[in-house]
Amino acid sequence: MIITILGLIFAVVGAFEIYMVYKTTHQIESGQVKTKNAFMPMAIWTSLVAGILMLVIGLAGVAGLFGRF
């Protein structure tokens, strides 16, 4: 039961992270956000990878792939 709840929380946070990466990327491309930070591409890719991992782990928890605790 607790794994399912944690999995759901991870999936929601992962989906939100992916949405924020999408939104930030489009804001940078459209010129709404002007930054000269050289680390911005690395930050976006790291956030995307973290979001995907959280989404996958969350869905695995919801599906019960971690066994019974």
N, C-alpha and C positions, 0 to 999 in steps of 0.2 A: 504494500500500500504506500509506504513512504517513498519507495523508489519511483512509483508511478507519479506521485505528486512532485517530487524533485525533477523527474524527467519532463513533466509538463512545464515547470518553471524554467528549466534549461532551454526547452524548445521555444518558449515565448521570448526569452531574453535573446536567444540566437537569432530568431526571426527579426526582432527589433534591431539588433546589431547590423544585420544584412540590409535592412531598410535604411538605416542611418548612413551606411556606406554608400548606398545608391543615391540617397538624397544629397549627401555631401559632394559626391562626384559630379552630379548634375549642377550643383551650385557653383562649383569651381569652373566647370566648362562654360557655364553661361556668364561668368564674370561677376556674379553676385558676391562671391567671396574672393577677395584679392589677398593672396599670401605670397611671400617670397621665401617661405620656409622650405628648405631643401629636403626636409624629412617628411613632408606631407604625403608623397606617394608611398613611402614605406609604412607610414601610419595607416593609410587607407588599406593597403594589402594585408597588413597584420590584423586589422579589425575584421576584414573579410574572412580571413582564415579562422580567426577566433569565433566569428559568428557561425561559420559552417560547422566547425567542430562542436560548438555548443548545441546547434540544431540537431546534428546527427546523434550526439550523446543523449540529448533529450528525447528524441524519437525512439532510440533504442531502449531507454528507460521506460517509456510509455508502453512499448511493445513487449516488455518483460524479458529482454535479451540478457539482462544481468543476473538472472536467476532469482531465487526467492530469498529475501532477507527478513 
